[in-house]
Amino acid sequence: MENSVLTRIFTFLLLCSSFFMKAQTSVENKLPFQDTSLSTEERIKDLINRLTLEEKAGQMSNNSPAIERLGIPEYNWWNEALHGLGRSAVATVFPQAIGMGATFDPELIKKVATTISDEARANYNEAVKKGYRKQYSGLTFWTPNINIFRDPRWGRGQETYGEDPFLTSQMGVAFVKGLQGDDPNYLKTAAAAKHYAVHSGPEKLRHEFNAEASQKDLWETYLPAFHALVDADVETIMCAYNSTNGEPCCANKYLIQDVLRDQWNFKGHIVSDCGALADLYNGHHVVESPAEAAALAVKTGVNLNCGNTYSYLPEAVKKGLVSEEEIDKRLATLLETRFKLGLFDPEDATPYADLSAKDINTKENRELAKKTAIESVVMLKNDGVLPLKNDLSKYFITGPNATSLEVLLGNYHGINSNLVTVLEGIAGAISPESQLQYRQGTLLATPNKNPEDWASPNAGNSDATIAVLGISGILEGEEGESIASETFGDRLDYNIPQNQIEYLRKLRKAAKDKPVIVVITGGSPMNLQEVHELADAVLMVWYPGEEGGNAVADIIFGKVSPSGRLPITFPKSLEDLPPYQDYSMNGRTYKYMKAEPMYDFGYGLSYSSFEYAPISLSKISVKKGNSLIASTSVKNTGKMPAQEVVQLYVADEQTSVEAPRYQLFGIKRIQLEPGESKQVSFEITPEMMQLVTNEGKKIIEKGKFKIYIGGSTPNQRNMELGMPKVKEAEFQVR
């Protein structure tokens, strides 16, 4: 017995000794770049000193190969998370970015991005356990797209938060903070602000196009959101395909060196859009060879090449086009991101090591997707037919998008095992005694081949007809994605497909005086003038994500009041806008558009009604550089609980150069019960009083300023469509 105990003790001591010897050996064999006790700068320097020139070039391409002799696994930098994990694992699919913009709710969007980054870390952890290191499985996300949606023809406008720099800044900052997390030592994921800068079509010409923007437009419209995200410590900036003012964006000294690095003090890394460095010699023709393009990009400041142009860096060094020291400098900045993500540390070192499959596609995440979709829906018209009762005797749902999964997704989308179409949402919301008929009725974008119409007569014998019309990602999107677009994803025809209008006319005729509710899908403005005339109610639902059908049903049947706002102006016609390739802001967006819009920026109806008290100002005269407070009270004068999106606009009434009619500078989303009032206050800061000169300088001039507070812009068109009157007040700057 005693011998047995002694034997066990001896064996245990031997095991302990072996363990500590192995641990000691492991510590002794650890290379300095793997040593977490050293500074990041020391670790990066050690790693770079161990690499050959060819290995350095490899690590500066998006598909960075493994370096087995150093124990470094392969890493692919390319990942997407525009509205959920994109092109990757089964995960939560949130509304498309333009729909998120329509929420006017940065706090909500931060929660969305936080959820996406939870799922991203979880997916990464699970993939690495299996040894999977494919594209779209990493932790570096080329999101968000903060370009300004200046023209409704741009097919990728759906990826943005709309036409306004302030709203885009607010949403973009919230998204970046949610993606990157708040740990002081580690990035949760790395976000990227794209596409820098002055990028919004045409899609077909983007590899050679030169966007010309005045200094005023550059600093007033195109750059503010990028500046805001740099201030929010975004890790990455993606340079665009096109040229801006004569220089390709990925070789643009003014944008990259003068503005981004010198003026804004950006410390993160710069990545080229995919294939953009090849455009330097294939599209823009500023150099003649891949080696010259690689050297030019490194010298300008591009750290990471999405593409294979940087494989020519060794050749560029041999030819004396660039030095290895310059390459080392760019690589050091790039590697810092991987160190911040903990990719050279033990797997359990980061605070995100425990995230796993259990954190993906959860019930809570789905509820957040639905909440976001609900807040994104914009009610464009309601003649009193909504909300519907859910126990009517018969409903008819029809249209090309009623059963479409495509219209839930938008582009850069993920996949989910439970995508709820509008038909499914309506079916799940009505009472069991009610009938529900469905017929597609018409094709998406072409006339029916069969002239027989067995669909529209159902509108005559139903209590309500719900027609799901609009467009989808096969008609608008990126250059090569929209397979039904003859214009490479751009929408040069502003109308929704004519066959849909003709079908809606039939529905209206058959329905007579019974309600016809039109649900419009899409990621951009479109001509809805005849839709507005024919329908009793119109809902703009964008590409609403996995819970889109349930969100639409909740609004139609009055479980919740619609509260979304348009993040972009809907003109009546493209003739009201400048040419597509004209990047001047003159005549564009709510700030400078001269023609009356169909629906204005910031517009969106509610089932309730709201009354604003007169604005109270803390001062009516301020010195340059000082702030004041503007306050009002908002009362729900309707019969239904509802959210109101309170908007602040500031107008400089006396300017030495042309200025916007007014500019959005504040948003607050408030919940009000019937009869309830809430006080809302905004600080009017000196930044809101700044005027951008023709030279791009920001100044404050003496004179009269107006403040508007309400549920929309002060455009008279909004009042005609049913929005509450916007309140206004004046102050002087002296």
FISEPA-864636 format. One record per residue (C-alpha): x, y, z. Coordinates in steps of 0.25 Angstrom, whole numbers, plus 5000, padded with zeros to 4 digits. Each point is the difference from the previous one (the first is absolute). Example, Ala and Ser with C-alpha at 12.3 -4.5 7.8 and 13.67 -1.06 7.14 Angstrom:
504949825031/500650144998/
***
This chain:
500050005000/501150105004/500849964988/498850034991/499850145006/501550034999/500049954985/498850094997/500750125007/501349974992/499249994987/499350135003/501350075003/500649954987/498850054992/500150145006/501550004997/499849974986/498950104999/500950125005/501249954992/499150014987/499450135004/501450065003/500549944986/498750074994/500450135006/501449994996/499649974986/499050114998/500550104990/500050155004/498850034991/499249905008/500350055013/498950085006/500850065011/500750094989/499450124994/499349994987/501050094993/501149905005/499349884995/499750064986/501450044998/500549865004/499049934991/500350094988/501549985002/499849854998/499350014987/500549994986/499650114990/499149904993/499449975013/499750145003/499350024987/499249885003/499550055013/499650134994/499049934991/498649975004/500249854999/501350005009/500649864999/500549925012/501550015004/500249865006/501450025005/499550115009/498749935004/499250114994/498749944993/499350064988/499150125001/499050054991/499750155003/498750014991/498849995008/498650074999/499050045011/499150104993/498849965007/500449875007/501149904996/500050004985/500449894991/500449915012/499349925010/498549985003/499850135009/499050115003/499650084988/499650145004/499450104991/500950064989/500850125003/499050104993/498949945009/500950025013/500250154995/498550015000/499949975015/500750135003/500449925013/501550005002/499849935014/499349884993/501049994989/501149995010/499349885006/499949944986/501450014998/500449955013/499149884997/500749984987/501450015006/499649895011/499649914988/501250034993/500949975011/499249875003/500149964985/501550035000/500349925013/499249884994/500650004987/501450015005/499749885009/499749924987/501350064993/499150084991/500650134996/499350044987/499650134995/498850065007/500449935013/501050105006/499850125009/500350124991/498750054994/499950094988/498850075006/499350105001/499850074987/499950155004/500050064986/498950104997/498849954993/500050134991/499249944988/498949895000/500549944987/501249945008/499849855002/500849995012/499350125007/499349895008/501349975008/500150145005/499250075011/499450104990/500350144995/500350085012/501550025006/499550025015/499149875000/501049924993/501150045010/499049975012/499749864994/501449974995/500650045014/499049915007/500349884991/501550015001/499950015015/499149885001/500949924990/501350045007/499649985015/500550085012/501149915005/501250095003/501049894996/499349934988/499250034988/498749915000/500050014984/500750114991/499050094993/500350074987/499450134995/499850004985/500150044988/501050125002/499650094994/499050064991/499449874995/498649974996/499949954985/499949984989/500349865003/500449964986/501050114999/500649995014/501349944996/500450124992/499050125004/500550135005/499050065010/500250155001/499650075013/500250145004/500750035013/498750055005/499349874997/501249925004/500050055014/498550035002/499549874994/501049894997/501050005011/499350035013/499549865003/501449944997/500650115010/499049965010/500449854999/501450035001/499750085013/499349875004/501349924998/499549924989/501149904997/500050004985/499750094988/499849944986/500450094988/499050004989/500149954985/499850144994/500950124999/499650125007/500450144994/501049934991/500749905009/499649865002/499549995014/501049895004/501150084995/499450145004/501150085008/499050105004/499049915006/500949905006/501250075005/499550155001/498649975005/500049875007/501449995006/500450145002/498750085003/499249895006/501249925006/499449864996/500849895006/499449884995/500249934986/499650034986/499449894991/499850014986/498649964994/500149864993/500850024988/500250155001/501549994999/499949934987/499150124995/501250095002/500649944987/498749934993/499050115003/500650145004/501349974992/500850085010/501149904999/500449894990/500249875008/499649935013/501450025006/499850154998/498650005006/500549925012/501150105003/499150124998/498949955009/501149975011/500650134999/498650075000/499749925013/499249884997/500349895010/499149884995/499749964985/498749934998/500549934987/501449954996/500750134995/500950005013/500649864995/500850094991/500650085012/501349924999/500250034985/499750155004/501150005010/501049944990/499650104990/500250115010/498650055000/499849985015/500949975012/499949885009/500050105012/498750074994/499449864999/500349975014/499450135005/498749974993/500049855005/500250045014/498850095000/499249884994/500549905010/499650085012/498649974996/500249855001/500750025014/498850095005/499149884996/500949915008/500349914988/501449985005/499649975014/499649875007/498649974996/499450025014/500750145001/498950094995/498750025008/499249954988/500649855000/498749955006/499150044989/499549884992/498949944992/499050025012/500250154997/499650004986/498650014994/499450015014/498550035004/500550145006/500750034987/498849964991/499150105009/501150114998/499949974985/498550025001/500050125008/501050074990/499149964988/498850065007/500750135003/500550004986/498650004993/499550134995/498650034998/499850094987/498550005000/498849965008/498650044997/499549955013/500049854995/501249965009/500149945010/499149884995/499349915009/500649865000/498649935000/499450044987/499349904992/501050004988/501350054997/500750004986/501550014999/500650014987/501250064992/501449954995/500750025014/498949945009/500849875001/501450054996/501249975009/500850094991/499350125005/500349975014/501550004998/500550114992/501549994996/501249965008/499049915008/500149885009/499149885000/499149955011/499249875001/498750075003/499850124990/498650055002/499350054987/498950115000/499049894997/500549915012/499950125009/498650044996/499649855001/500549995014/499350135005/498649984995/498949925008/499749864997/498650034995/500550094990/500249964985/501350044993/500249994985/501350014993/500450024986/501350064994/499150074990/501250064992/501549984997/501050095007/500550084988/499449944987/498549994995/499349865002/500249914989/498649945003/498950114997/499049935009/499850075013/499549915012/500650095010/499550145001/498549965001/500349965014/500250145004/498550024998/499549895009/501050025011/499950105012/501450054998/501149984989/501550005003/500950024988/501549985002/500650074989/501450084997/501349954996/501149905005/501549975000/499949944986/499650144995/500950095008/501449975007/501449994997/500749994986/499949854998/498949965010/498750054994/499849894990/498750074994/500650144999/500550044986/500650125006/501049925009/499250025013/499750154998/498550044998/500050104989/498549984999/499450065012/498749934998/499649885007/499749894989/498850044991/499449875001/499850025015/499350134998/499149944990/499749885010/499750105011/499050084991/499349864999/500049985015/499450145002/498949984990/499649875006/500150045014/499150124998/499950075014/500649895007/501450025006/501349984991/501350005008/501350014993/501349955006/501250054992/501349935001/501350054995/501350075004/499850134993/499050114996/499149974989/498850074993/498849975009/499150114995/499049914994/500149905011/499750115009/498750044992/499549854999/500349955014/499350035013/501349985008/501449984996/501249955008/501450004996/500749885007/501450004993/500749875001/499549965014/500849885004/499649865005/498950065008/499450094989/498749934998/499750005015/500450145002/499150044988/498849925006/500250075014/499950144993/498849964991/499249945011/500450115010/500849935010/500950124999/500050134993/500950034988/501150105004/501149994989/500550124993/500550014986/501550015000/500050054986/499150094991/499049944990/500050104988/498850004991/500949984988/501449984996/499850134992/500050075013/501449965003/501450034993/500649904991/500549875007/501450024998/500050155005/500549995014/499750145004/499050015011/499250114993/498649964998/500249875009/499549955013/499050075009/501150115002/500150054986/498949944992/499150104993/498949924995/498949965009/500249855004/499049895000/500549965014/501050085008/501249965008/499549985015/498649974996/499249895006/498549985005/499549945013/498749945005/500050105011/500150164999/501050095007/500050145004/501250095002/500150115010/500750134996/501550005000/500750065012/501450054999/501050025011/500550124993/499650084988/501450064997/501349935002/501550034997/500749924990/500549875006/498950005010/498849905001/498650015004/498949905004/498749984992/498849935007/498649964996/498949915006/499449894991/498649945003/499449884995/498650054997/499549874993/499449875006/501249914998/501349985007/501150044990/501450054997/500350134995/501450044993/500250145004/501050074990/500850135002/500450084988/500850135000/500050104988/501050114998/499250114995/501150114996/501149944993/501150054991/500049874991/498949904997/499649925012/499049885002/498550055002/500249935014/500849885005/499649895010/500850015013/499249925010/499149885001/499349945012/499149885000/498950015011/498949905004/498750075004/498749945006/498750074996/499950145006/501549995005/500950124998/501650005001/501050115000/501049994989/501350095000/501150014990/501350085002/500350094988/501549995000/501050094992/500249894990/498650014996/500150144997/501249984991/500050044985/500849934990/500750104990/500249974986/501549975004/499549895009/500350085013/499050005012/499750135005/498950075009/499450134995/499250105007/498550014997/498749935002/499849855002/498749925000/499749875008/499049904996/499549895009/498949904996/499749864994/500650034986/500750114992/499350145000/499649974985/498650044998/499849874992/500149925013/498950085006/499149974987/500249865002/499650005015/501250035008/499950095012/500450144998/501550025003/500350115011/501050114997/500850105008/501150104997/501350045007/501150104996/501549975000/500850135003/
***
